């Protein structure tokens, strides 16, 4: 693919994914034919109710959970909020008001924890090291008699590093502490078994695995009472008021099932492309991969480049037909450097020059080759314009990375 033959390349699948035809087909009947309210007693309402419960069974099967442990939400952020607040309230009733998390969680978690701190809870945020991976022993050492909850993401949304969830879950189970994981980036891409991995609560968002936006899942193990965020009717066994989004839920269940059935196949396609992209960007002087080289999501590539601004990089890549990001889509309007990159030790001036490319199942090797060439060209172009880069090359400032 040459510059003159460029085509649109979507490389921001960590932000959102294109809906699959499987999900669309699963949704359509519930938009037109079976449109009833599942809380209604007449036939069309009861058909919708049956569809709702069938979707709950499908989702539960993908996680090795019970259908009664599955609650449908508006997305991962709501699920995170409800899980964390529920565990905090449970702990408070027992005199336990200490919560453990990490410094590079999604803001749905960090902002919820910040609010709880204002309400009298104590929060410990663990370091994640330069590779972006939590040490299970650090979790063990942080747990106290008054610890109510440990909440650690399954895979990081910016740098893609996969956390040792089974080991952390085992420690929490041994200590009698509720363990929640934000699995928004992991679900449909990594094998998840809530029983085997000792997960008590888990959050999922449909649009990360080719389902519809505005739909999510909260798994809550039997015996953990949820506190309501949304009051209303008796929907979701009285734990989330509001008429259920039956089309969205059916599309989400279908997309999750399809994604889980193809995890190994998709990983076999994506990992060689990911590694080729990493190797190509590694050739750019004064650049470094963020996060562990292999213990990362099959689709995720995240680099920092000295001497450039991420926003300019994204705009010029977009001009070349490549959709990418500099981190989480939820904070794309912020001028601050990524808290994730700061957490792994990147200085501010380097964290500002980050690029996240997240591949999809339809990404081709030809597209990866084009992305490598495009990024190299844009980085060179921006550096040639940068007074900051000139200071680096003239020795007026020290380089952060090795050439």
Secondary structure, 3 states (H helix, E strand, C coil): CCHHHCCCEECECCCCCCCCHHHHHHHHHHHHCCCCCCCCCCHHHHHHHHHHHHHHHHHHHHHCCCHHHEEEECCHHHHHHHHHHHHHHHHHHCCCCEEEEECCCCHHHHHHHHHHHHCCCEEEEECCCCCCCCCHHHHHHHCCCCEEEEECCCECCCCCEECCHHHHHHHHHHHCCEEEEECCCCECCECCCCCCCCCCEEEEEHHHCCCCCCCEEEEECCCCCCCCCCCCCCHHHHCCCCCCCHHHHHHHHHHHHHHHHCHHHHHHHHHHHHHHHHHHHHCCCCEEECCCCCCECCCEEEEEECCCCHHHHHHHHHHCCEECECCCHHHCCCCCCCHHHHHCCCCHHHHCCEEEEECCCCCCHHHHHHHHHHHHHHHHHHHHHCHHHHHHHCCCCCCCCCC
